[in-house]
């Protein structure tokens, strides 16, 4: 792992990219404080899987019912 300050990263950007593509981990820092880690971009995406919250969320049967008139007026004023 190599830590490089922002100024050097701007100056040697192409060289840093080549190092990252070769497998080296590069951390860019400002004032010695790490800010970001550079890594190669990959096209692979993990398959999305739903249902993790099944049974944990309760949606009221009238969830999409019209708002009561007084609540509607608070959001949109007197005109409907």
MODELLER restraints for C-alpha pairs under 7 A, 6 or more apart:
rsr = mdl.restraints
at = mdl.atoms
rsr.add(forms.Gaussian(group=physical.xy_distance, feature=features.Distance(at['CA:1:A'], at['CA:24:A']), mean=6.48, stdev=0.5))
rsr.add(forms.Gaussian(group=physical.xy_distance, feature=features.Distance(at['CA:1:A'], at['CA:25:A']), mean=4.75, stdev=0.5))
rsr.add(forms.Gaussian(group=physical.xy_distance, feature=features.Distance(at['CA:1:A'], at['CA:26:A']), mean=5.83, stdev=0.5))
rsr.add(forms.Gaussian(group=physical.xy_distance, feature=features.Distance(at['CA:2:A'], at['CA:25:A']), mean=6.32, stdev=0.5))
rsr.add(forms.Gaussian(group=physical.xy_distance, feature=features.Distance(at['CA:2:A'], at['CA:26:A']), mean=4.96, stdev=0.5))
rsr.add(forms.Gaussian(group=physical.xy_distance, feature=features.Distance(at['CA:2:A'], at['CA:27:A']), mean=6.09, stdev=0.5))
rsr.add(forms.Gaussian(group=physical.xy_distance, feature=features.Distance(at['CA:3:A'], at['CA:26:A']), mean=5.88, stdev=0.5))
rsr.add(forms.Gaussian(group=physical.xy_distance, feature=features.Distance(at['CA:3:A'], at['CA:27:A']), mean=4.59, stdev=0.5))
rsr.add(forms.Gaussian(group=physical.xy_distance, feature=features.Distance(at['CA:3:A'], at['CA:28:A']), mean=5.76, stdev=0.5))
rsr.add(forms.Gaussian(group=physical.xy_distance, feature=features.Distance(at['CA:3:A'], at['CA:29:A']), mean=6.64, stdev=0.5))
rsr.add(forms.Gaussian(group=physical.xy_distance, feature=features.Distance(at['CA:4:A'], at['CA:27:A']), mean=6.19, stdev=0.5))
rsr.add(forms.Gaussian(group=physical.xy_distance, feature=features.Distance(at['CA:4:A'], at['CA:28:A']), mean=4.99, stdev=0.5))
rsr.add(forms.Gaussian(group=physical.xy_distance, feature=features.Distance(at['CA:4:A'], at['CA:29:A']), mean=6.00, stdev=0.5))
rsr.add(forms.Gaussian(group=physical.xy_distance, feature=features.Distance(at['CA:5:A'], at['CA:28:A']), mean=5.54, stdev=0.5))
rsr.add(forms.Gaussian(group=physical.xy_distance, feature=features.Distance(at['CA:5:A'], at['CA:29:A']), mean=4.73, stdev=0.5))
rsr.add(forms.Gaussian(group=physical.xy_distance, feature=features.Distance(at['CA:5:A'], at['CA:30:A']), mean=5.60, stdev=0.5))
rsr.add(forms.Gaussian(group=physical.xy_distance, feature=features.Distance(at['CA:6:A'], at['CA:28:A']), mean=6.10, stdev=0.5))
rsr.add(forms.Gaussian(group=physical.xy_distance, feature=features.Distance(at['CA:6:A'], at['CA:29:A']), mean=6.09, stdev=0.5))
rsr.add(forms.Gaussian(group=physical.xy_distance, feature=features.Distance(at['CA:6:A'], at['CA:30:A']), mean=5.98, stdev=0.5))
rsr.add(forms.Gaussian(group=physical.xy_distance, feature=features.Distance(at['CA:20:A'], at['CA:26:A']), mean=6.64, stdev=0.5))
rsr.add(forms.Gaussian(group=physical.xy_distance, feature=features.Distance(at['CA:20:A'], at['CA:38:A']), mean=6.86, stdev=0.5))
rsr.add(forms.Gaussian(group=physical.xy_distance, feature=features.Distance(at['CA:20:A'], at['CA:39:A']), mean=6.07, stdev=0.5))
rsr.add(forms.Gaussian(group=physical.xy_distance, feature=features.Distance(at['CA:20:A'], at['CA:40:A']), mean=6.44, stdev=0.5))
rsr.add(forms.Gaussian(group=physical.xy_distance, feature=features.Distance(at['CA:21:A'], at['CA:40:A']), mean=5.94, stdev=0.5))
rsr.add(forms.Gaussian(group=physical.xy_distance, feature=features.Distance(at['CA:25:A'], at['CA:38:A']), mean=6.73, stdev=0.5))
rsr.add(forms.Gaussian(group=physical.xy_distance, feature=features.Distance(at['CA:25:A'], at['CA:39:A']), mean=6.89, stdev=0.5))
rsr.add(forms.Gaussian(group=physical.xy_distance, feature=features.Distance(at['CA:26:A'], at['CA:37:A']), mean=5.84, stdev=0.5))
rsr.add(forms.Gaussian(group=physical.xy_distance, feature=features.Distance(at['CA:26:A'], at['CA:38:A']), mean=5.49, stdev=0.5))
rsr.add(forms.Gaussian(group=physical.xy_distance, feature=features.Distance(at['CA:27:A'], at['CA:34:A']), mean=6.36, stdev=0.5))
rsr.add(forms.Gaussian(group=physical.xy_distance, feature=features.Distance(at['CA:27:A'], at['CA:36:A']), mean=5.74, stdev=0.5))
rsr.add(forms.Gaussian(group=physical.xy_distance, feature=features.Distance(at['CA:27:A'], at['CA:37:A']), mean=4.50, stdev=0.5))
rsr.add(forms.Gaussian(group=physical.xy_distance, feature=features.Distance(at['CA:27:A'], at['CA:38:A']), mean=6.34, stdev=0.5))
rsr.add(forms.Gaussian(group=physical.xy_distance, feature=features.Distance(at['CA:28:A'], at['CA:34:A']), mean=5.92, stdev=0.5))
rsr.add(forms.Gaussian(group=physical.xy_distance, feature=features.Distance(at['CA:28:A'], at['CA:35:A']), mean=5.81, stdev=0.5))
rsr.add(forms.Gaussian(group=physical.xy_distance, feature=features.Distance(at['CA:28:A'], at['CA:36:A']), mean=5.39, stdev=0.5))
rsr.add(forms.Gaussian(group=physical.xy_distance, feature=features.Distance(at['CA:28:A'], at['CA:37:A']), mean=6.37, stdev=0.5))
rsr.add(forms.Gaussian(group=physical.xy_distance, feature=features.Distance(at['CA:29:A'], at['CA:35:A']), mean=5.09, stdev=0.5))
